[in-house]
Amino acid sequence: MSGMNESDQVIAQKAIGLLELTSLNADDTAERIISLCERALTPVGNVAAVCVLPRFAGLARRLLDDLRARNVKVVAVVNFPNGGACVDTVESEAQAAMLTGADEIDLVYPFHAQLAGNKQLGGEMVAACRAKCGRRGMLTVTLETGILRDPQIIHDACRTAIRAGAAFLKTSTGKQIVSATPQAARILIEAIAELGPQVGFKAAGNVRTLAEARTYIEMTQARFGPFWLEAGRVRLGATSLLDELLAELGVGS
């Protein structure tokens, strides 16, 4: 096994089921997305989701269906990665992704506007994007906490996102120097506890080791209880973590 104790084994197995594998590069190709989807089906169980650019949502969904992995969700990012201020653009991106096969939308919150003091835009954008998700689609709101930085600003954005219809709050895109941190995660988790116990939590960016995964899993469990540790409540955006988890469990990818 690699010398893990039983607790490590349990955490590694749990983490695989919470993983959201991502490929969000401007030069992504169909071949890269196919490989990502194939990696989502591991010898010890499927991951929770794959997260891709909108133009690949249909391909990912068709491939996963062909692989009989309907339970693996396809998440399409919008307003990515710069968190722009145009609601119309976000609506168009979200609608197109849902129509082509996305199960969920991941909206990058307009963090520049939030920092500039425009607290209304975020709510308007989240609500508009939520409407395009329809009845079946879930909406993640990525807050880019490494840029917002100030705890009160992050908390305000969390409250706005929850009230406007977010199904998940996510720490970061992974495209900034500072991504997920336990401090930022704690703010998101407390906002969820305060306003939206039905809202889930995602840690993404800089989650690369079993120890880091354990931190976020244990934080959510400590606040909400063990029943929370399922893919509809907690996700780890951590593609590079998969190989380590599989190796720790004694299987190959």
N, C-alpha and C positions, 0 to 999 in steps of 0.2 A: 504494500500500500504506500509506502513512503513515510511510515512512522507516525501517522496521524493518530490522535486519540479519537474516541468515539464521537465526542462533541464536534471535532473538526470535520469528521465524515458527515455528520448530520448537516452542518452548516454548508459544506460544499455541495451536497446533494440538493439542499433547499435552494441555494444560490443559483444553480443551473436552471431550476424551474422559474426563477424570477428574472432571468437575463433577458435583456432586449439587445440583440445584436444589431449593430449599426454599420452602414456604409453610406457616408454623406459627403463624398468628394466630388468636386466639379468634373473630374475626369472619369467618374464611374462608368462602367460598361455593363452590358447585359451579362457578360460572362462573370463579372465580379459579383453581380447580384445573384446569379444562379449559384455560385459558390457559397455565398452568404446563406442562402436559403437551405442549401444542403447541409451546412454546418449546424443549422438550427435543430436538426434531428440527430441527437447524440445517442450513444449506446446506453446511456443511463436516463434517458428521457428527453423530451423536447424542451427547448427554451420557451419563454413566454411570447416573444415577438421579434420581428425584424423591423428596423426603422430605416427608411430609404427616402431618396428624393421623390417628389411626386411623379416624375415621368417613369419611374420604375415600379410604381404601386401595382399596376395591373399585372406586370410580369411576375412579381413576387407572389401575388395572390394565386395566379394560375399555377405556378410551379408548386407552391405549397399544397394546393388542392390535389395536384397530380401525385404528390408524394403522400397523400392521405394525412396531411397535417393541418387540417382545418382549425385545430385549436391554437396554432401559432398565428398570432395576429400580425397584420401588416399595418405599420404606422408610417404615415407620410408627413414629412416636415413642411411647414409653410412659414413664410416670413423669415426664412433661414439664410444665413446665420446672423444677419445684421440687425434684426428687430426693427424693420422700417416702420413708417408711420401711415402707410396707405391701406386703409380698410378695404377698399375695392379690390386691390391686388390680392390681399389675403383671402377674401371671399372667393375670388375666381380660382385661386390655387386650391383651396379646400374643396370646392365643389367639383373641380376636375379630378382631384385625387379620389374622392369618394365615388364618383361615377365610374372610374376605371378599376376600382377594386380595393381601395384602402378600407380597413376596418376602423381605423382611428386616425385622428389628425393631431399633430404636435405643432402647436403655434409658439413661435418665439415672441415673447412679450415685447412691446415697443419700449425697450429699456432706455433708449436715448431720450425719448419723450418724457418718461417717468423722471429721469434725472434732471430734466429741464423744468420740472414742476407741472407738467401736463398730466394730471392724474385721471382725467376723463377718458383719454384716448384708449388706454389699456382696457378699460371696461367695455367700451364700445367695440373694440376689435375682438375681444373674447366672446362677447355676446353674438356678434355677427358670424364669427367662425363656428360657434356652437350651433347656430341655426343651420349652417350648411352641413353639419354632421348628420342631421336628421335623427330619427329615432334610434337607429342601430349604432351610430358612430359615437365613440368616446373622444373627448377632447383633453389632451395634455397641454398645459401652459408651462413653457420653459422660461424661467425668470432671469437667467443669466446673472446669478447672484454674485459672481466674481467681479462684475462691472457695477452692479447696484451698490454692493459693499456695505452701505450703512444698514444696520439691523432694522431701524425703523422704516426706511424706504423699502426694504425687502418685505417686511411685515405688511406694509400698506399695499404693496403689489399683490401679495398673497390674498389678502382680504378681498381686493377688487376682483381677482381672478376667480375666487371661489363664488362670490356673489353673482358673477356674470355667467357661471355655468361650467367651470373647469371640472373634469372628472379626475385629473391627476395634476399635482404640482411637481415640477421637475427643476432640479437645481441649475442646470447649465447645458449648453450645447456641446461642450468639449472642444470648442474652437477658440477659446480665450486662454490666456496665460493661467488664470485662476479659475478652476472648475469647481467640482463638488468639494465641500469641506464639511466636517461634522458640525461646525458652528452654523453654517448656512442651513444645513439639514435640520438642525434643531429649530430654527425659526419657522421653516416650512411645516414641520411636524406640529409645532405648537399652534400655528395658525389653523391647521386642519382640526386639531383638537378643539379649538375655540369656536370655529364657525362651520366646519364641514366634515363631520365624522364619516360621511359617505365618500369623501374625496380621498384618492390614493396619493402615494408619495413615490417619486422617482429620484434616485441619485445617479448622476451621469457625469462623466468626465473625471479622469484621475481615479477611477475605481479599477485597480489593476491586480490586486492581490487578494487572497483569501482573507487576510487580516482586515483589509479595508472593507470588503464585503460584509464581514462579520460585524464591523462597527455599525453599518447602516441597518443591517438586519436586527441587531440587538437594540438599537435605538428605537426602532419602530415597535418591536415587541415589548420593550419596557414601557412605552407610552400607551399602547393600544391592546396588548395581549397577543398570545400566540395565534389566535384565529386570524389575525391580520396578515400573516405570512403566506399570502397566496397572490397570484399574478394580477388579480383584479384590484389589489390594494397596494402592493409594493413591487417595484421593478428596479433593476440595476442596469443602467446603460453602460455596458462594459464588455465590448467584444473581445478585447485582449485578455480578459480574465478567463474565458472559456477553456483555453488550453491548460492553464494552471489547475483549474478545478478538475478537469478530466484526468490530468496526470496525478493529482492528489487522490483521486478515486481509483487509480490503477487501471484506467482504460485509455485508449487512444482516441483522438478526434477523427 
